[in-house]
Amino acid sequence: MQIANRLLATATAFGGLFAAGTVFAADFGAPMPPPQAVYPAPVYVAVNPYCMRWTARCDRRWGIGSPRFARCMWRHGC
């Protein structure tokens, strides 16, 4: 009787391990797609010759950073 009990316990243990293995090996759907590489847009300022000229003129007249420089640039659309 002891041999039968040990055999039954061993078979139950292996059956449980086999059942747990099939649960972990189950299909959970398609794999996630790889993340898309997101590259930041290049940072550059479009050069407008008209505004370059007025930047130089307003700078000579009022100095960069002053309120009058900002007003001068605004009046010329830059």
SVG drawing of the C-alpha trace seen along z (x, -y; Angstrom):
<svg xmlns="http://www.w3.org/2000/svg" viewBox="-4 -105 29 107">
<polyline fill="none" stroke="black" stroke-width="0.4" points="0.0,0.0 2.9,-2.4 4.3,-1.9 1.0,-2.7 0.7,-5.9 4.2,-7.0 3.5,-6.2 0.3,-8.2 2.0,-11.1 4.8,-11.2 2.4,-11.0 0.3,-13.8 3.4,-16.0 4.6,-15.4 1.1,-16.0 0.9,-19.3 4.3,-20.4 3.2,-19.5 0.0,-21.4 1.8,-24.5 4.3,-24.3 1.5,-24.3 -0.1,-27.3 3.1,-29.3 3.7,-28.3 0.2,-29.4 -0.1,-31.9 -0.9,-35.4 -1.4,-36.9 0.9,-38.5 4.1,-40.1 4.2,-43.8 5.6,-45.8 9.0,-47.3 8.8,-50.9 9.1,-53.5 12.1,-55.7 11.1,-59.2 13.6,-61.7 13.1,-65.3 12.8,-67.7 16.0,-69.6 16.1,-72.9 16.9,-75.7 15.7,-79.2 14.8,-80.2 17.0,-83.1 15.1,-86.0 17.5,-88.5 14.9,-91.3 14.9,-90.6 18.6,-90.2 19.0,-93.7 16.5,-95.2 18.1,-93.4 21.4,-95.1 19.7,-98.5 17.6,-98.2 20.6,-97.0 22.7,-100.0 19.9,-102.3 18.5,-100.9 20.7,-98.0 19.5,-94.4 17.4,-93.7 15.9,-97.1 12.1,-97.7 12.7,-100.1 14.7,-97.3 11.7,-95.0 9.3,-97.7 11.6,-98.5 11.6,-94.8 7.9,-94.5 7.2,-97.6 9.2,-96.0 7.4,-92.6 10.3,-90.6"/>
</svg>
